[in-house]
Amino acid sequence: MKTVIVNLKERSYKILIGSGLLRRINDFIGSLGDMEKIMIITNPPVFSLYAKGIENQIRKNYKVTTAIVPDEERAKSLKWAKFLYDKMVKEKMERGSLVITVGGGVVGDLGGFVASTYMRGIPYIQVPTTLLAQVDSSIGGKVAIDHPLGKNLIGSFYQPKQVIIDSDVLETLPEKEFKNGMAEIIKMAAIRDKELFSILEKKLYTISQDKVLLNKVIFRSCLHKAKIVEQDEKEKYLRAILNYGHTIGHALESLGKYHTLTHGEAVLIGMFLAAEISYKTGVCKKDVMDRQQNLIRLLGLPGKRLSFSIKKVMEAMERDKKVKKGKIRFVLTKDIGSAIIREDVPGEIVSSVIKNFFQ
């Protein structure tokens, strides 16, 4: 087992990474102190695969209840947040109670948001079961639900007490979901880790079959994110580089009502276009753009036909929470492993790049 510590003083916590960790979950919960009541938040497929087993283990030592929400983005809503609040009140959950989210990013974001607001905040643990959640959404305390006009517009910064990453759960992960997680790993390598990027270029197709390499890639991704969060917990500046590919990506997700494209697919397109914007604004050399676009093609750009108008994509970006004083903030890559934030990217370059891609 490898451990990454997110050092945030009194809000510090451990990210535990390895194989077979779910079999030891009572030990990890016990390390946090006395917890009388526990609520597991999960979705139907993950409940049958993993959460039911976790529930059976925990029940030996704690009073536990399980709440099941839909396995799709629509669960990140006020409707399902209310469902969880109602269940918490009914079960008489207290400030000393514990929430455990077992699932992907939707479950983690929703459960974390509810934990952050119930009784002004109760502790929670993230048990991410998708690669995307393991390397991205479970770390850093960004919890949220969606608004019909934008993704993650209602949320807060609320750190978990622990993140338990068991790579064994990825054995049942569909290939499409594994690809979603690889999109975020490519993102982290592109903005922060030149060596990791080279590993991905050489061994992209073998990662899912090589547990040692997989754990190494997850560890490096988590380590980078932890260090960024330590320096900029509330995303005042540095942490915004983690939005590489997300400015355009979130706009496409929103326009597709969160079901036309997966998050990973949207981010892959966003990074593909952001790399080109980086080159066309003179931020990077052509080979930096080419290496990123080639790796994204290697993983696989979505083959779906998208019919969003350029005007609507630009308008969706303007509604994004990353907009500052009316200016769209873009994360651009100077080199492989190095990124900057720009608020002065000419709109005509952005619209031209998007237009060429869609055509």
MOCOR-V29577 format. One record per backbone hydrogen bond with DSSP energy under -1.0 kcal/mol. NH is the residue of the N-H (numbers start at 1). CO is the residue of the C=O. E is the energy in kcal/mol with one decimal. If there is no record, write none. Layout:
nh = {NH:NH}
co = {CO:CO}
e = {E:E}
This chain:
nh = {2:4:6:8:11:12:13:15:16:17:18:24:25:28:29:30:31:32:33:38:39:40:41:42:47:48:49:50:51:52:54:55:56:57:58:59:60:61:62:63:65:67:69:72:75:76:77:81:82:83:84:85:86:87:88:89:90:91:92:93:97:98:99:100:101:102:103:108:109:110:111:112:113:114:115:116:118:120:121:122:125:126:127:129:134:135:136:138:139:143:145:146:147:150:154:156:158:161:163:164:165:167:169:170:171:172:173:178:179:180:181:182:183:185:186:187:188:189:190:191:192:193:197:198:199:200:201:202:203:204:206:214:215:216:217:218:219:220:221:222:223:224:225:226:227:228:229:230:231:232:235:240:241:242:243:244:246:249:250:252:253:254:255:256:257:258:259:260:266:267:268:269:270:271:272:273:274:275:276:277:278:279:280:281:282:283:284:289:290:291:292:293:294:295:296:297:298:299:300:313:314:315:316:317:318:323:324:327:330:332:334:335:337:338:340:342:350:351:352:353:354:355:356:357:358:359}
co = {17:15:13:6:8:9:6:4:163:2:165:21:22:24:25:26:27:29:30:63:98:65:100:67:43:44:45:46:46:47:50:51:52:53:54:55:57:58:58:36:38:40:42:70:72:73:75:77:78:79:80:81:82:83:84:85:86:87:89:88:94:37:123:39:125:41:127:104:105:106:107:108:109:110:111:112:114:117:118:115:99:162:101:103:130:131:132:133:136:156:154:76:150:147:145:143:141:124:14:126:16:18:166:167:168:169:170:174:175:176:177:178:179:181:182:183:184:185:186:187:188:189:193:194:195:196:197:198:199:200:203:210:211:212:213:214:215:216:217:218:219:220:221:222:223:224:225:226:227:228:232:237:238:239:240:241:243:245:246:248:249:250:251:252:254:253:256:256:262:263:264:265:266:267:268:269:270:271:272:273:274:275:276:277:279:278:278:285:286:287:288:289:290:291:292:293:294:295:296:309:310:311:312:313:314:320:327:324:342:340:338:338:190:335:332:330:346:347:348:349:350:351:352:353:354:355}
e = {-3.2:-2.4:-2.9:-1.1:-2.2:-1.8:-1.5:-3.2:-3.1:-3.0:-2.0:-2.0:-1.3:-1.5:-2.6:-2.5:-1.3:-1.8:-1.3:-2.6:-2.7:-2.7:-2.6:-2.4:-2.5:-1.9:-1.8:-3.2:-2.5:-2.7:-2.1:-3.0:-2.2:-1.9:-2.8:-2.3:-1.2:-2.0:-2.4:-2.0:-2.1:-3.2:-2.8:-1.2:-2.1:-2.2:-2.1:-2.0:-2.5:-1.6:-1.7:-2.6:-3.0:-1.7:-2.4:-2.5:-2.4:-2.2:-1.2:-2.6:-1.7:-2.4:-2.1:-2.8:-2.6:-2.9:-1.4:-2.3:-3.0:-2.6:-2.8:-2.2:-2.1:-2.5:-2.4:-2.0:-2.4:-1.5:-2.1:-2.5:-2.6:-2.4:-2.8:-1.9:-2.2:-2.1:-1.1:-2.1:-1.6:-2.4:-2.9:-2.4:-2.9:-2.4:-1.8:-2.5:-3.5:-3.1:-2.2:-2.6:-3.5:-2.3:-1.6:-1.3:-1.8:-1.2:-1.1:-2.2:-2.3:-1.4:-1.6:-2.1:-1.7:-1.7:-2.7:-2.0:-2.3:-2.4:-2.7:-1.9:-1.7:-1.4:-1.9:-1.9:-2.0:-2.3:-2.1:-1.7:-2.9:-1.2:-1.2:-2.9:-2.6:-1.8:-2.6:-2.5:-2.5:-2.5:-2.1:-2.6:-2.8:-2.2:-2.1:-2.8:-2.2:-2.0:-2.7:-2.4:-1.4:-1.8:-1.2:-1.7:-2.4:-2.0:-2.0:-1.4:-2.6:-1.3:-3.1:-2.2:-2.3:-2.6:-2.4:-1.6:-1.7:-2.8:-1.8:-1.2:-2.4:-2.4:-2.4:-2.1:-2.6:-3.0:-2.4:-2.4:-2.5:-2.6:-1.1:-2.5:-2.5:-1.8:-2.8:-1.7:-1.4:-2.2:-1.3:-1.4:-2.8:-2.4:-1.5:-2.7:-2.7:-1.9:-2.4:-2.4:-2.2:-2.1:-2.6:-2.1:-2.5:-2.3:-2.3:-2.0:-1.7:-1.7:-2.6:-2.0:-3.2:-2.6:-1.7:-1.4:-2.7:-2.0:-2.8:-3.2:-1.7:-2.8:-1.7:-2.4:-2.4:-2.5:-2.5:-1.8:-2.3:-1.7}
